[in-house]
Amino acid sequence: MTKSLLHPSGSKRDRADVCIIGAGPSGAIAATRLAEEGLDVVVLEQGDWPDYSKARGAHADFEINSGADWAWNPNTRRLPADYPINGSDADIDVVLYNGVGGGTVIYAAQWHRNAPSDFCVRTLDGVADDWPLGYDDLRPYYERVERAFGISGLAGDPAFPAGDGPPLPPVPLGDIGRRVAAAHNTLGWHWWPGSNAIATRPYGPLKPCVQRGTCLWGCADGAKGSADRTHWPHAIELGVRLVTGARVRQIALNARGLAEGAVWIDREGQEHITRADVVILAANGIGTPRLLLLSATHGHPDGLANSSGLVGRRLMLHPFGVVTGVFSDDLHSTQGPWGQHIHCLQFYETDARRGFVRGAKWGLQPTGGPVNATRGWPWGENNLVWGPHFHRDVRARLGHSAMWGIVAEDLPEESNRVELDPTLTDSNGIPAPRIRYRVNENSTRLMDFHIARARESLEAAGAYKTMVAPQIRETGWHQLGTAKMGTDPATSVVDPWGRTHDVPNLYVFDGSTWPTSSGMNPTATIAAMSLRCTERLLAQRHEQKVPA
Amino acid sequence: MTFLDDAARAHLGALADLLIPEDGDMPSASGAGVAGPGVDAVLAARPDLVEPLRIALALAAEMDPPRALATLRTEHPAAFTALGEIAAGGYFLQADIQRRIGYRGRAALPIDTAPVDAELLGPVLARGAIWRADPRGAQ
């Protein structure tokens, strides 16, 4: 028996209770939780299920052929579900995955809660905006999503308030982690065993990691906590109707200004409409503003839910830098959890003496095999090995090196934005997103500082040489901020529970809502926010305005 | 690859040898077959590298290999990167080359979940909390 938002008697109707757009982590969490309460949920996903038979991690040629399906950049991957992204006016390329599981299919699985200060940068540091909630509001949701995703790590990290830790023990420190941890103890710097969405023991649908280091290219070993494994099978068992190959082109609005449902196109080009009492956008920080802008009407000429003018603006992409260190000893670093062995938050908080505000998180990773030793990633384009010293330099790097990946907080700027491209379209003729994004002065100073400290870290650990890839272009994994959350409709798109100010039955549950970006890998907070917003929607469902 | 005739393979070998020269017991790129079975295997797996390779080979047909490589690097960086992928991929995918450098691929390694060394963690804990509280209190 199905209960609807306004029809708890459960009569079958011609509309769903909830239509969710996007089957990534935020959509998966919302769908599962709503279905647990008996709601009728339809999820529209333009991509397909990831086909792990195409993952290449166990193949001998993995290093040269990690698989076209797993390319990070949709402009390179070009699967039928991928829409092109015009990044010609951006300093960083957006990378994402369109399919069941969303970005978690290709994320590195580094898993971090935001720090308490991340929610109040205006109050603490005088920049940007505070979130209309705090760490304590999210803490119970963090704990629940960490259990759902099978997070491994260690409780007690002094960079966060005390509380429950993840359900699984951490991945091994590895030779590189032990070496760097000892160095940080000498320096008096923070480090902690890595926190990852990587199972270290059998856990629900997940198998223990076998350390191939292939997290970023589809984990065929079944160890990575991606939503296609951790949520979707259960959600479907609960009755969620997941429609793949469903490319949404518009949120339909009725005469009363309520969302009527989603108009979408199937693989054969046929158009459909899924009607629902409530529509939830879970299409990431690019797809969500794109769809809101595509849904402009006569009454909403600048896009749906855009009376503030902020839809698509304030895009934050987390500039990413890498520092590698080469050691004399064999540290067995050609593979391992990837992921991170350890993380460092020593310089995460603002120190005004540094000449910038906010900070960055570091994650220590292996460096891969011999082909990887020749690449600009992670070694830097100025440190290529070609020529007379090729063999010497490859041997020096292979298994004898470690890399710090640096995730830098970038502050919101309205000029960094997602727009509709005037000419570029997807395969259905729907306007593609165009990204305008410039790394600002604060981020540049921040990255320079952190690179210098990361070099010191690796040198203290015994590296005889360090190299820098200062800002790698194809690293826009984290798309945040393009439908800002707040209490004032004049300066925000959604309220603190993801409901758009302008359309009372239209919600945004993905990373678009973040007022500021933190310097953490965002999936933990995206997941916790989705769960929190979903439970608010459930609690308020009898007051929910619906179109019919 | 039909466009890879003998002349094209010779040009590729010359370029690749500048990237991966012979050194002691390690053969050069061409000596290891990068311009033969190596490039065929890489392009079969990575068809996206075909077009940038055409750019590299067109330059190599017009000028001597060092100049072609320098021009490629400065004027066609994406094609230069692709040439590197072909050279390194065609070279290191070979079992004999992997054996010589002691590389065994990405093996499945059981994960160790032994407790983290308390002595190593001790100094981190001893320094205490490093996070800043939210002065707004509960929201």
Interface residues (C-beta under 8 A of the other chain):
Chain A: G57 A58 A60 D61 F62 E63 I64 N65 A68 T76 A115 P116 S117 F119 C120 T123 L124 D130 P132 L133 G134 Y135 D136 D137 L154 G156 P158 A159 F160 P161 P169 P170 V171 P172 L173 R178 A181 A182 H184 N185 G188 H190 W191 W192 P193 T200 R201 P208 C209 V210 Q211 R212 G213 T214 D221 T334 Q335 P337 L345 Q346 Y348 E349 G369 P370 V371 T374 R375 G376 L384 W386 G387 P388 F390 H391 R392 V394 R395 L398 G399
Chain B: L18 L19 I20 P21 D23 G24 M26 A41 V42 A45 R46 D48 T81 G84 E85 A88 G89 F92 L93 A95 Q98 I101 G102 Y103 G105 R106 A107 A108 L109 P110 I111 D112 T113 A114 P115 V116 D117 L120 P123 V124 L125 R127 G128 A129 I130 W131 R132 A133 D134 P135 R136 G137 A138 Q139
